[in-house]
Amino acid sequence: MDLFEPHYTVQEIAEKWHLSEKTVRSLFRCEPGVIVIDREERRFKRRYCTIRVPESVARRVHARLGKRD
């Protein structure tokens, strides 16, 4: 994984793959190599999570999803 390779937002991947943002978040949340910036929930603010997916990780997941056994 290259530090300067393109990184995608959940919304960008959802649009390209024709999936919901919720589905994309669940696919990538625990995937190795994904950048997750998480802010804990506070008394008057909801929990907020930002996910950035490197291009190489997106390609790996896409290939894995496309395999048929």
CHARMM-style PDB file with segment names, atoms N, HN, CA, C and O in Angstrom:
ATOM      1  N   MET     1       0.842  -1.169   0.000  1.00  0.00      PROA
ATOM      2  CA  MET     1       0.000   0.000   0.000  1.00  0.00      PROA
ATOM      3  C   MET     1       0.889   1.235   0.000  1.00  0.00      PROA
ATOM      4  O   MET     1       1.793   1.365   0.825  1.00  0.00      PROA
ATOM      5  N   ASP     2       0.624   2.126  -0.923  1.00  0.00      PROA
ATOM      6  HN  ASP     2      -0.110   2.020  -1.593  1.00  0.00      PROA
ATOM      7  CA  ASP     2       1.385   3.353  -1.082  1.00  0.00      PROA
ATOM      8  C   ASP     2       0.712   4.476  -0.308  1.00  0.00      PROA
ATOM      9  O   ASP     2      -0.504   4.649  -0.394  1.00  0.00      PROA
ATOM     10  N   LEU     3       1.483   5.230   0.436  1.00  0.00      PROA
ATOM     11  HN  LEU     3       2.471   5.090   0.506  1.00  0.00      PROA
ATOM     12  CA  LEU     3       0.959   6.328   1.237  1.00  0.00      PROA
ATOM     13  C   LEU     3       0.210   7.350   0.393  1.00  0.00      PROA
ATOM     14  O   LEU     3      -0.767   7.941   0.852  1.00  0.00      PROA
ATOM     15  N   PHE     4       0.660   7.558  -0.830  1.00  0.00      PROA
ATOM     16  HN  PHE     4       1.454   7.078  -1.203  1.00  0.00      PROA
ATOM     17  CA  PHE     4       0.078   8.590  -1.684  1.00  0.00      PROA
ATOM     18  C   PHE     4      -0.863   8.054  -2.756  1.00  0.00      PROA
ATOM     19  O   PHE     4      -1.218   8.778  -3.686  1.00  0.00      PROA
ATOM     20  N   GLU     5      -1.267   6.803  -2.636  1.00  0.00      PROA
ATOM     21  HN  GLU     5      -0.979   6.214  -1.881  1.00  0.00      PROA
ATOM     22  CA  GLU     5      -2.247   6.278  -3.582  1.00  0.00      PROA
ATOM     23  C   GLU     5      -3.605   6.932  -3.306  1.00  0.00      PROA
ATOM     24  O   GLU     5      -3.832   7.420  -2.199  1.00  0.00      PROA
ATOM     25  N   PRO     6      -4.494   6.949  -4.272  1.00  0.00      PROA
ATOM     26  CA  PRO     6      -5.817   7.553  -4.049  1.00  0.00      PROA
ATOM     27  C   PRO     6      -6.573   6.832  -2.940  1.00  0.00      PROA
ATOM     28  O   PRO     6      -6.521   5.608  -2.823  1.00  0.00      PROA
ATOM     29  N   HSD     7      -7.269   7.610  -2.139  1.00  0.00      PROA
ATOM     30  HN  HSD     7      -7.311   8.605  -2.234  1.00  0.00      PROA
ATOM     31  CA  HSD     7      -8.134   7.079  -1.083  1.00  0.00      PROA
ATOM     32  C   HSD     7      -9.562   7.510  -1.402  1.00  0.00      PROA
ATOM     33  O   HSD     7      -9.788   8.632  -1.853  1.00  0.00      PROA
ATOM     34  N   TYR     8     -10.520   6.623  -1.169  1.00  0.00      PROA
ATOM     35  HN  TYR     8     -10.336   5.711  -0.802  1.00  0.00      PROA
ATOM     36  CA  TYR     8     -11.916   6.883  -1.505  1.00  0.00      PROA
ATOM     37  C   TYR     8     -12.768   6.981  -0.246  1.00  0.00      PROA
ATOM     38  O   TYR     8     -12.478   6.352   0.772  1.00  0.00      PROA
ATOM     39  N   THR     9     -13.816   7.778  -0.339  1.00  0.00      PROA
ATOM     40  HN  THR     9     -14.051   8.289  -1.166  1.00  0.00      PROA
ATOM     41  CA  THR     9     -14.791   7.858   0.747  1.00  0.00      PROA
ATOM     42  C   THR     9     -15.803   6.736   0.578  1.00  0.00      PROA
ATOM     43  O   THR     9     -15.885   6.107  -0.476  1.00  0.00      PROA
ATOM     44  N   VAL    10     -16.562   6.499   1.621  1.00  0.00      PROA
ATOM     45  HN  VAL    10     -16.495   7.010   2.478  1.00  0.00      PROA
ATOM     46  CA  VAL    10     -17.634   5.502   1.570  1.00  0.00      PROA
ATOM     47  C   VAL    10     -18.626   5.880   0.472  1.00  0.00      PROA
ATOM     48  O   VAL    10     -19.072   5.021  -0.289  1.00  0.00      PROA
ATOM     49  N   GLN    11     -18.966   7.152   0.393  1.00  0.00      PROA
ATOM     50  HN  GLN    11     -18.604   7.849   1.011  1.00  0.00      PROA
ATOM     51  CA  GLN    11     -19.924   7.628  -0.607  1.00  0.00      PROA
ATOM     52  C   GLN    11     -19.424   7.377  -2.027  1.00  0.00      PROA
ATOM     53  O   GLN    11     -20.199   6.962  -2.889  1.00  0.00      PROA
ATOM     54  N   GLU    12     -18.136   7.624  -2.283  1.00  0.00      PROA
ATOM     55  HN  GLU    12     -17.506   7.962  -1.583  1.00  0.00      PROA
ATOM     56  CA  GLU    12     -17.586   7.411  -3.627  1.00  0.00      PROA
ATOM     57  C   GLU    12     -17.661   5.941  -4.024  1.00  0.00      PROA
ATOM     58  O   GLU    12     -18.031   5.623  -5.155  1.00  0.00      PROA
ATOM     59  N   ILE    13     -17.319   5.055  -3.118  1.00  0.00      PROA
ATOM     60  HN  ILE    13     -17.019   5.313  -2.200  1.00  0.00      PROA
ATOM     61  CA  ILE    13     -17.368   3.618  -3.423  1.00  0.00      PROA
ATOM     62  C   ILE    13     -18.815   3.170  -3.606  1.00  0.00      PROA
ATOM     63  O   ILE    13     -19.114   2.394  -4.514  1.00  0.00      PROA
ATOM     64  N   ALA    14     -19.709   3.650  -2.756  1.00  0.00      PROA
ATOM     65  HN  ALA    14     -19.466   4.280  -2.018  1.00  0.00      PROA
ATOM     66  CA  ALA    14     -21.125   3.281  -2.868  1.00  0.00      PROA
ATOM     67  C   ALA    14     -21.687   3.673  -4.234  1.00  0.00      PROA
ATOM     68  O   ALA    14     -22.441   2.913  -4.841  1.00  0.00      PROA
ATOM     69  N   GLU    15     -21.321   4.852  -4.711  1.00  0.00      PROA
ATOM     70  HN  GLU    15     -20.709   5.470  -4.218  1.00  0.00      PROA
ATOM     71  CA  GLU    15     -21.798   5.297  -6.024  1.00  0.00      PROA
ATOM     72  C   GLU    15     -21.210   4.449  -7.150  1.00  0.00      PROA
ATOM     73  O   GLU    15     -21.929   4.074  -8.076  1.00  0.00      PROA
ATOM     74  N   LYS    16     -19.921   4.145  -7.083  1.00  0.00      PROA
ATOM     75  HN  LYS    16     -19.337   4.449  -6.331  1.00  0.00      PROA
ATOM     76  CA  LYS    16     -19.265   3.365  -8.141  1.00  0.00      PROA
ATOM     77  C   LYS    16     -19.754   1.920  -8.175  1.00  0.00      PROA
ATOM     78  O   LYS    16     -19.883   1.334  -9.250  1.00  0.00      PROA
ATOM     79  N   TRP    17     -20.026   1.345  -7.007  1.00  0.00      PROA
ATOM     80  HN  TRP    17     -19.922   1.821  -6.134  1.00  0.00      PROA
ATOM     81  CA  TRP    17     -20.406  -0.060  -6.918  1.00  0.00      PROA
ATOM     82  C   TRP    17     -21.919  -0.248  -6.867  1.00  0.00      PROA
ATOM     83  O   TRP    17     -22.394  -1.382  -6.811  1.00  0.00      PROA
ATOM     84  N   HSD    18     -22.673   0.829  -6.885  1.00  0.00      PROA
ATOM     85  HN  HSD    18     -22.287   1.751  -6.930  1.00  0.00      PROA
ATOM     86  CA  HSD    18     -24.135   0.785  -6.818  1.00  0.00      PROA
ATOM     87  C   HSD    18     -24.614   0.027  -5.577  1.00  0.00      PROA
ATOM     88  O   HSD    18     -25.456  -0.866  -5.659  1.00  0.00      PROA
ATOM     89  N   LEU    19     -24.051   0.411  -4.426  1.00  0.00      PROA
ATOM     90  HN  LEU    19     -23.367   1.137  -4.360  1.00  0.00      PROA
ATOM     91  CA  LEU    19     -24.435  -0.157  -3.135  1.00  0.00      PROA
ATOM     92  C   LEU    19     -24.813   0.973  -2.191  1.00  0.00      PROA
ATOM     93  O   LEU    19     -24.530   2.139  -2.467  1.00  0.00      PROA
ATOM     94  N   SER    20     -25.438   0.638  -1.100  1.00  0.00      PROA
ATOM     95  HN  SER    20     -25.667  -0.309  -0.875  1.00  0.00      PROA
ATOM     96  CA  SER    20     -25.747   1.662  -0.096  1.00  0.00      PROA
ATOM     97  C   SER    20     -24.487   1.982   0.707  1.00  0.00      PROA
ATOM     98  O   SER    20     -23.570   1.166   0.804  1.00  0.00      PROA
ATOM     99  N   GLU    21     -24.461   3.182   1.278  1.00  0.00      PROA
ATOM    100  HN  GLU    21     -25.205   3.845   1.199  1.00  0.00      PROA
ATOM    101  CA  GLU    21     -23.327   3.564   2.123  1.00  0.00      PROA
ATOM    102  C   GLU    21     -23.235   2.645   3.340  1.00  0.00      PROA
ATOM    103  O   GLU    21     -22.137   2.332   3.799  1.00  0.00      PROA
ATOM    104  N   LYS    22     -24.363   2.220   3.854  1.00  0.00      PROA
ATOM    105  HN  LYS    22     -25.255   2.475   3.481  1.00  0.00      PROA
ATOM    106  CA  LYS    22     -24.376   1.313   5.006  1.00  0.00      PROA
ATOM    107  C   LYS    22     -23.686  -0.013   4.668  1.00  0.00      PROA
ATOM    108  O   LYS    22     -22.928  -0.545   5.479  1.00  0.00      PROA
ATOM    109  N   THR    23     -23.948  -0.541   3.474  1.00  0.00      PROA
ATOM    110  HN  THR    23     -24.563  -0.109   2.815  1.00  0.00      PROA
ATOM    111  CA  THR    23     -23.323  -1.792   3.043  1.00  0.00      PROA
ATOM    112  C   THR    23     -21.818  -1.617   2.881  1.00  0.00      PROA
ATOM    113  O   THR    23     -21.039  -2.472   3.303  1.00  0.00      PROA
ATOM    114  N   VAL    24     -21.411  -0.510   2.268  1.00  0.00      PROA
ATOM    115  HN  VAL    24     -22.044   0.185   1.925  1.00  0.00      PROA
ATOM    116  CA  VAL    24     -19.977  -0.245   2.072  1.00  0.00      PROA
ATOM    117  C   VAL    24     -19.277  -0.091   3.414  1.00  0.00      PROA
ATOM    118  O   VAL    24     -18.182  -0.622   3.600  1.00  0.00      PROA
ATOM    119  N   ARG    25     -19.886   0.622   4.349  1.00  0.00      PROA
ATOM    120  HN  ARG    25     -20.775   1.053   4.197  1.00  0.00      PROA
ATOM    121  CA  ARG    25     -19.287   0.766   5.684  1.00  0.00      PROA
ATOM    122  C   ARG    25     -19.071  -0.596   6.338  1.00  0.00      PROA
ATOM    123  O   ARG    25     -18.019  -0.844   6.927  1.00  0.00      PROA
ATOM    124  N   SER    26     -20.058  -1.473   6.236  1.00  0.00      PROA
ATOM    125  HN  SER    26     -20.913  -1.272   5.757  1.00  0.00      PROA
ATOM    126  CA  SER    26     -19.925  -2.794   6.853  1.00  0.00      PROA
ATOM    127  C   SER    26     -18.854  -3.636   6.148  1.00  0.00      PROA
ATOM    128  O   SER    26     -18.179  -4.439   6.793  1.00  0.00      PROA
ATOM    129  N   LEU    27     -18.695  -3.460   4.843  1.00  0.00      PROA
ATOM    130  HN  LEU    27     -19.243  -2.808   4.320  1.00  0.00      PROA
ATOM    131  CA  LEU    27     -17.661  -4.196   4.101  1.00  0.00      PROA
ATOM    132  C   LEU    27     -16.252  -3.770   4.502  1.00  0.00      PROA
ATOM    133  O   LEU    27     -15.351  -4.605   4.581  1.00  0.00      PROA
ATOM    134  N   PHE    28     -16.055  -2.479   4.756  1.00  0.00      PROA
ATOM    135  HN  PHE    28     -16.787  -1.801   4.692  1.00  0.00      PROA
ATOM    136  CA  PHE    28     -14.706  -1.948   4.945  1.00  0.00      PROA
ATOM    137  C   PHE    28     -14.322  -1.617   6.379  1.00  0.00      PROA
ATOM    138  O   PHE    28     -13.145  -1.375   6.645  1.00  0.00      PROA
ATOM    139  N   ARG    29     -15.264  -1.596   7.310  1.00  0.00      PROA
ATOM    140  HN  ARG    29     -16.221  -1.792   7.094  1.00  0.00      PROA
ATOM    141  CA  ARG    29     -14.972  -1.141   8.671  1.00  0.00      PROA
ATOM    142  C   ARG    29     -13.796  -1.893   9.314  1.00  0.00      PROA
ATOM    143  O   ARG    29     -12.952  -1.263   9.952  1.00  0.00      PROA
ATOM    144  N   CYS    30     -13.724  -3.184   9.166  1.00  0.00      PROA
ATOM    145  HN  CYS    30     -14.410  -3.696   8.648  1.00  0.00      PROA
ATOM    146  CA  CYS    30     -12.661  -3.983   9.807  1.00  0.00      PROA
ATOM    147  C   CYS    30     -11.634  -4.509   8.815  1.00  0.00      PROA
ATOM    148  O   CYS    30     -10.845  -5.394   9.147  1.00  0.00      PROA
ATOM    149  N   GLU    31     -11.639  -3.974   7.611  1.00  0.00      PROA
ATOM    150  HN  GLU    31     -12.279  -3.255   7.342  1.00  0.00      PROA
ATOM    151  CA  GLU    31     -10.714  -4.434   6.562  1.00  0.00      PROA
ATOM    152  C   GLU    31      -9.313  -3.873   6.824  1.00  0.00      PROA
ATOM    153  O   GLU    31      -9.167  -2.671   7.043  1.00  0.00      PROA
ATOM    154  N   PRO    32      -8.274  -4.732   6.806  1.00  0.00      PROA
ATOM    155  CA  PRO    32      -6.908  -4.243   7.010  1.00  0.00      PROA
ATOM    156  C   PRO    32      -6.523  -3.207   5.943  1.00  0.00      PROA
ATOM    157  O   PRO    32      -6.807  -3.381   4.758  1.00  0.00      PROA
ATOM    158  N   GLY    33      -5.874  -2.132   6.391  1.00  0.00      PROA
ATOM    159  HN  GLY    33      -5.643  -1.991   7.354  1.00  0.00      PROA
ATOM    160  CA  GLY    33      -5.406  -1.100   5.478  1.00  0.00      PROA
ATOM    161  C   GLY    33      -6.335   0.092   5.354  1.00  0.00      PROA
ATOM    162  O   GLY    33      -5.952   1.115   4.786  1.00  0.00      PROA
ATOM    163  N   VAL    34      -7.539  -0.019   5.871  1.00  0.00      PROA
ATOM    164  HN  VAL    34      -7.850  -0.850   6.332  1.00  0.00      PROA
ATOM    165  CA  VAL    34      -8.512   1.074   5.809  1.00  0.00      PROA
ATOM    166  C   VAL    34      -8.229   2.050   6.946  1.00  0.00      PROA
ATOM    167  O   VAL    34      -7.915   1.641   8.064  1.00  0.00      PROA
ATOM    168  N   ILE    35      -8.344   3.337   6.652  1.00  0.00      PROA
ATOM    169  HN  ILE    35      -8.600   3.669   5.744  1.00  0.00      PROA
ATOM    170  CA  ILE    35      -8.141   4.362   7.671  1.00  0.00      PROA
ATOM    171  C   ILE    35      -9.490   4.687   8.298  1.00  0.00      PROA
ATOM    172  O   ILE    35     -10.419   5.113   7.611  1.00  0.00      PROA
ATOM    173  N   VAL    36      -9.590   4.484   9.605  1.00  0.00      PROA
ATOM    174  HN  VAL    36      -8.835   4.138  10.163  1.00  0.00      PROA
ATOM    175  CA  VAL    36     -10.825   4.776  10.338  1.00  0.00      PROA
ATOM    176  C   VAL    36     -10.497   5.819  11.399  1.00  0.00      PROA
ATOM    177  O   VAL    36      -9.676   5.586  12.286  1.00  0.00      PROA
ATOM    178  N   ILE    37     -11.148   6.965  11.293  1.00  0.00      PROA
ATOM    179  HN  ILE    37     -11.815   7.154  10.572  1.00  0.00      PROA
ATOM    180  CA  ILE    37     -10.998   8.022  12.289  1.00  0.00      PROA
ATOM    181  C   ILE    37     -12.309   8.063  13.057  1.00  0.00      PROA
ATOM    182  O   ILE    37     -13.359   8.399  12.510  1.00  0.00      PROA
ATOM    183  N   ASP    38     -12.229   7.719  14.320  1.00  0.00      PROA
ATOM    184  HN  ASP    38     -11.375   7.447  14.765  1.00  0.00      PROA
ATOM    185  CA  ASP    38     -13.431   7.532  15.124  1.00  0.00      PROA
ATOM    186  C   ASP    38     -13.454   8.543  16.267  1.00  0.00      PROA
ATOM    187  O   ASP    38     -12.483   8.670  17.014  1.00  0.00      PROA
ATOM    188  N   ARG    39     -14.565   9.257  16.397  1.00  0.00      PROA
ATOM    189  HN  ARG    39     -15.354   9.153  15.790  1.00  0.00      PROA
ATOM    190  CA  ARG    39     -14.757  10.163  17.523  1.00  0.00      PROA
ATOM    191  C   ARG    39     -15.801   9.542  18.428  1.00  0.00      PROA
ATOM    192  O   ARG    39     -16.906   9.226  17.986  1.00  0.00      PROA
ATOM    193  N   GLU    40     -15.461   9.368  19.670  1.00  0.00      PROA
ATOM    194  HN  GLU    40     -14.563   9.624  20.029  1.00  0.00      PROA
ATOM    195  CA  GLU    40     -16.367   8.739  20.620  1.00  0.00      PROA
ATOM    196  C   GLU    40     -17.604   9.607  20.860  1.00  0.00      PROA
ATOM    197  O   GLU    40     -17.569  10.830  20.718  1.00  0.00      PROA
ATOM    198  N   GLU    41     -18.665   8.955  21.215  1.00  0.00      PROA
ATOM    199  HN  GLU    41     -18.694   7.962  21.330  1.00  0.00      PROA
ATOM    200  CA  GLU    41     -19.908   9.651  21.532  1.00  0.00      PROA
ATOM    201  C   GLU    41     -19.736  10.415  22.839  1.00  0.00      PROA
ATOM    202  O   GLU    41     -19.169   9.907  23.806  1.00  0.00      PROA
ATOM    203  N   ARG    42     -20.232  11.636  22.845  1.00  0.00      PROA
ATOM    204  HN  ARG    42     -20.693  12.049  22.060  1.00  0.00      PROA
ATOM    205  CA  ARG    42     -20.208  12.446  24.065  1.00  0.00      PROA
ATOM    206  C   ARG    42     -21.636  12.731  24.497  1.00  0.00      PROA
ATOM    207  O   ARG    42     -22.590  12.290  23.856  1.00  0.00      PROA
ATOM    208  N   ARG    43     -21.769  13.438  25.538  1.00  0.00      PROA
ATOM    209  HN  ARG    43     -20.994  13.797  26.058  1.00  0.00      PROA
ATOM    210  CA  ARG    43     -23.087  13.668  26.114  1.00  0.00      PROA
ATOM    211  C   ARG    43     -24.081  14.253  25.119  1.00  0.00      PROA
ATOM    212  O   ARG    43     -25.213  13.777  25.035  1.00  0.00      PROA
ATOM    213  N   PHE    44     -23.685  15.271  24.367  1.00  0.00      PROA
ATOM    214  HN  PHE    44     -22.765  15.658  24.436  1.00  0.00      PROA
ATOM    215  CA  PHE    44     -24.600  15.925  23.440  1.00  0.00      PROA
ATOM    216  C   PHE    44     -24.207  15.763  21.975  1.00  0.00      PROA
ATOM    217  O   PHE    44     -24.776  16.418  21.102  1.00  0.00      PROA
ATOM    218  N   LYS    45     -23.245  14.902  21.708  1.00  0.00      PROA
ATOM    219  HN  LYS    45     -22.783  14.369  22.417  1.00  0.00      PROA
ATOM    220  CA  LYS    45     -22.819  14.687  20.327  1.00  0.00      PROA
ATOM    221  C   LYS    45     -22.792  13.206  20.022  1.00  0.00      PROA
ATOM    222  O   LYS    45     -22.343  12.395  20.832  1.00  0.00      PROA
ATOM    223  N   ARG    46     -23.278  12.867  18.844  1.00  0.00      PROA
ATOM    224  HN  ARG    46     -23.642  13.526  18.186  1.00  0.00      PROA
ATOM    225  CA  ARG    46     -23.307  11.463  18.456  1.00  0.00      PROA
ATOM    226  C   ARG    46     -21.905  10.994  18.074  1.00  0.00      PROA
ATOM    227  O   ARG    46     -21.013  11.799  17.806  1.00  0.00      PROA
ATOM    228  N   ARG    47     -21.737   9.694  18.057  1.00  0.00      PROA
ATOM    229  HN  ARG    47     -22.462   9.040  18.275  1.00  0.00      PROA
ATOM    230  CA  ARG    47     -20.480   9.105  17.614  1.00  0.00      PROA
ATOM    231  C   ARG    47     -20.318   9.383  16.135  1.00  0.00      PROA
ATOM    232  O   ARG    47     -21.291   9.318  15.384  1.00  0.00      PROA
ATOM    233  N   TYR    48     -19.115   9.688  15.704  1.00  0.00      PROA
ATOM    234  HN  TYR    48     -18.324   9.740  16.313  1.00  0.00      PROA
ATOM    235  CA  TYR    48     -18.858  10.005  14.310  1.00  0.00      PROA
ATOM    236  C   TYR    48     -17.639   9.239  13.843  1.00  0.00      PROA
ATOM    237  O   TYR    48     -16.615   9.211  14.525  1.00  0.00      PROA
ATOM    238  N   CYS    49     -17.748   8.617  12.675  1.00  0.00      PROA
ATOM    239  HN  CYS    49     -18.579   8.640  12.121  1.00  0.00      PROA
ATOM    240  CA  CYS    49     -16.667   7.789  12.148  1.00  0.00      PROA
ATOM    241  C   CYS    49     -16.410   8.164  10.693  1.00  0.00      PROA
ATOM    242  O   CYS    49     -17.328   8.182   9.874  1.00  0.00      PROA
ATOM    243  N   THR    50     -15.150   8.462  10.383  1.00  0.00      PROA
ATOM    244  HN  THR    50     -14.404   8.447  11.049  1.00  0.00      PROA
ATOM    245  CA  THR    50     -14.749   8.760   9.020  1.00  0.00      PROA
ATOM    246  C   THR    50     -13.923   7.585   8.503  1.00  0.00      PROA
ATOM    247  O   THR    50     -13.002   7.123   9.177  1.00  0.00      PROA
ATOM    248  N   ILE    51     -14.254   7.107   7.308  1.00  0.00      PROA
ATOM    249  HN  ILE    51     -15.001   7.482   6.760  1.00  0.00      PROA
ATOM    250  CA  ILE    51     -13.534   5.977   6.713  1.00  0.00      PROA
ATOM    251  C   ILE    51     -12.947   6.409   5.373  1.00  0.00      PROA
ATOM    252  O   ILE    51     -13.640   7.002   4.547  1.00  0.00      PROA
ATOM    253  N   ARG    52     -11.672   6.112   5.165  1.00  0.00      PROA
ATOM    254  HN  ARG    52     -11.108   5.631   5.836  1.00  0.00      PROA
ATOM    255  CA  ARG    52     -11.008   6.341   3.886  1.00  0.00      PROA
ATOM    256  C   ARG    52     -10.410   5.013   3.435  1.00  0.00      PROA
ATOM    257  O   ARG    52      -9.707   4.345   4.193  1.00  0.00      PROA
ATOM    258  N   VAL    53     -10.699   4.644   2.200  1.00  0.00      PROA
ATOM    259  HN  VAL    53     -11.270   5.187   1.585  1.00  0.00      PROA
ATOM    260  CA  VAL    53     -10.304   3.340   1.681  1.00  0.00      PROA
ATOM    261  C   VAL    53      -9.254   3.530   0.584  1.00  0.00      PROA
ATOM    262  O   VAL    53      -9.550   4.123  -0.453  1.00  0.00      PROA
ATOM    263  N   PRO    54      -8.024   3.031   0.802  1.00  0.00      PROA
ATOM    264  CA  PRO    54      -7.013   3.103  -0.246  1.00  0.00      PROA
ATOM    265  C   PRO    54      -7.453   2.307  -1.482  1.00  0.00      PROA
ATOM    266  O   PRO    54      -8.167   1.311  -1.365  1.00  0.00      PROA
ATOM    267  N   GLU    55      -7.030   2.748  -2.637  1.00  0.00      PROA
ATOM    268  HN  GLU    55      -6.450   3.558  -2.732  1.00  0.00      PROA
ATOM    269  CA  GLU    55      -7.417   2.101  -3.891  1.00  0.00      PROA
ATOM    270  C   GLU    55      -7.057   0.614  -3.891  1.00  0.00      PROA
ATOM    271  O   GLU    55      -7.842  -0.212  -4.358  1.00  0.00      PROA
ATOM    272  N   SER    56      -5.879   0.268  -3.370  1.00  0.00      PROA
ATOM    273  HN  SER    56      -5.241   0.939  -2.990  1.00  0.00      PROA
ATOM    274  CA  SER    56      -5.456  -1.139  -3.367  1.00  0.00      PROA
ATOM    275  C   SER    56      -6.388  -2.001  -2.507  1.00  0.00      PROA
ATOM    276  O   SER    56      -6.657  -3.152  -2.852  1.00  0.00      PROA
ATOM    277  N   VAL    57      -6.874  -1.461  -1.409  1.00  0.00      PROA
ATOM    278  HN  VAL    57      -6.655  -0.526  -1.129  1.00  0.00      PROA
ATOM    279  CA  VAL    57      -7.799  -2.198  -0.545  1.00  0.00      PROA
ATOM    280  C   VAL    57      -9.148  -2.359  -1.242  1.00  0.00      PROA
ATOM    281  O   VAL    57      -9.755  -3.429  -1.194  1.00  0.00      PROA
ATOM    282  N   ALA    58      -9.611  -1.293  -1.890  1.00  0.00      PROA
ATOM    283  HN  ALA    58      -9.118  -0.424  -1.929  1.00  0.00      PROA
ATOM    284  CA  ALA    58     -10.877  -1.370  -2.624  1.00  0.00      PROA
ATOM    285  C   ALA    58     -10.801  -2.427  -3.727  1.00  0.00      PROA
ATOM    286  O   ALA    58     -11.752  -3.181  -3.933  1.00  0.00      PROA
ATOM    287  N   ARG    59      -9.681  -2.482  -4.429  1.00  0.00      PROA
ATOM    288  HN  ARG    59      -8.909  -1.870  -4.262  1.00  0.00      PROA
ATOM    289  CA  ARG    59      -9.504  -3.490  -5.485  1.00  0.00      PROA
ATOM    290  C   ARG    59      -9.506  -4.907  -4.900  1.00  0.00      PROA
ATOM    291  O   ARG    59     -10.106  -5.822  -5.465  1.00  0.00      PROA
ATOM    292  N   ARG    60      -8.830  -5.072  -3.765  1.00  0.00      PROA
ATOM    293  HN  ARG    60      -8.344  -4.328  -3.305  1.00  0.00      PROA
ATOM    294  CA  ARG    60      -8.757  -6.389  -3.113  1.00  0.00      PROA
ATOM    295  C   ARG    60     -10.155  -6.861  -2.701  1.00  0.00      PROA
ATOM    296  O   ARG    60     -10.520  -8.010  -2.950  1.00  0.00      PROA
ATOM    297  N   VAL    61     -10.929  -5.983  -2.076  1.00  0.00      PROA
ATOM    298  HN  VAL    61     -10.632  -5.050  -1.873  1.00  0.00      PROA
ATOM    299  CA  VAL    61     -12.278  -6.358  -1.641  1.00  0.00      PROA
ATOM    300  C   VAL    61     -13.163  -6.626  -2.837  1.00  0.00      PROA
ATOM    301  O   VAL    61     -13.946  -7.576  -2.829  1.00  0.00      PROA
ATOM    302  N   HSD    62     -13.051  -5.809  -3.861  1.00  0.00      PROA
ATOM    303  HN  HSD    62     -12.414  -5.038  -3.868  1.00  0.00      PROA
ATOM    304  CA  HSD    62     -13.864  -6.002  -5.065  1.00  0.00      PROA
ATOM    305  C   HSD    62     -13.563  -7.351  -5.711  1.00  0.00      PROA
ATOM    306  O   HSD    62     -14.476  -8.057  -6.139  1.00  0.00      PROA
ATOM    307  N   ALA    63     -12.294  -7.704  -5.779  1.00  0.00      PROA
ATOM    308  HN  ALA    63     -11.552  -7.131  -5.431  1.00  0.00      PROA
ATOM    309  CA  ALA    63     -11.901  -9.004  -6.350  1.00  0.00      PROA
ATOM    310  C   ALA    63     -12.448 -10.147  -5.497  1.00  0.00      PROA
ATOM    311  O   ALA    63     -12.932 -11.148  -6.025  1.00  0.00      PROA
ATOM    312  N   ARG    64     -12.370  -9.993  -4.187  1.00  0.00      PROA
ATOM    313  HN  ARG    64     -11.977  -9.180  -3.757  1.00  0.00      PROA
ATOM    314  CA  ARG    64     -12.871 -11.038  -3.278  1.00  0.00      PROA
ATOM    315  C   ARG    64     -14.388 -11.208  -3.419  1.00  0.00      PROA
ATOM    316  O   ARG    64     -14.891 -12.331  -3.391  1.00  0.00      PROA
ATOM    317  N   LEU    65     -15.107 -10.109  -3.569  1.00  0.00      PROA
ATOM    318  HN  LEU    65     -14.698  -9.197  -3.592  1.00  0.00      PROA
ATOM    319  CA  LEU    65     -16.549 -10.180  -3.713  1.00  0.00      PROA
ATOM    320  C   LEU    65     -16.960 -10.792  -5.066  1.00  0.00      PROA
ATOM    321  O   LEU    65     -18.033 -11.381  -5.191  1.00  0.00      PROA
ATOM    322  N   GLY    66     -16.092 -10.640  -6.067  1.00  0.00      PROA
ATOM    323  HN  GLY    66     -15.220 -10.161  -5.965  1.00  0.00      PROA
ATOM    324  CA  GLY    66     -16.408 -11.140  -7.395  1.00  0.00      PROA
ATOM    325  C   GLY    66     -16.127 -12.620  -7.594  1.00  0.00      PROA
ATOM    326  O   GLY    66     -16.549 -13.217  -8.585  1.00  0.00      PROA
ATOM    327  N   LYS    67     -15.400 -13.211  -6.630  1.00  0.00      PROA
ATOM    328  HN  LYS    67     -15.057 -12.726  -5.826  1.00  0.00      PROA
ATOM    329  CA  LYS    67     -15.079 -14.642  -6.750  1.00  0.00      PROA
ATOM    330  C   LYS    67     -16.317 -15.493  -6.516  1.00  0.00      PROA
ATOM    331  O   LYS    67     -17.114 -15.225  -5.617  1.00  0.00      PROA
ATOM    332  N   ARG    68     -16.458 -16.494  -7.316  1.00  0.00      PROA
ATOM    333  HN  ARG    68     -15.810 -16.712  -8.046  1.00  0.00      PROA
ATOM    334  CA  ARG    68     -17.548 -17.454  -7.156  1.00  0.00      PROA
ATOM    335  C   ARG    68     -16.932 -18.848  -7.005  1.00  0.00      PROA
ATOM    336  O   ARG    68     -16.122 -19.284  -7.823  1.00  0.00      PROA
ATOM    337  N   ASP    69     -17.334 -19.517  -5.957  1.00  0.00      PROA
ATOM    338  HN  ASP    69     -17.992 -19.163  -5.292  1.00  0.00      PROA
ATOM    339  CA  ASP    69     -16.798 -20.870  -5.722  1.00  0.00      PROA
ATOM    340  C   ASP    69     -17.738 -21.924  -6.200  1.00  0.00      PROA
ATOM    341  OT1 ASP    69     -17.445 -23.114  -6.080  1.00  0.00      PROA
TER     342      ASP     69
END
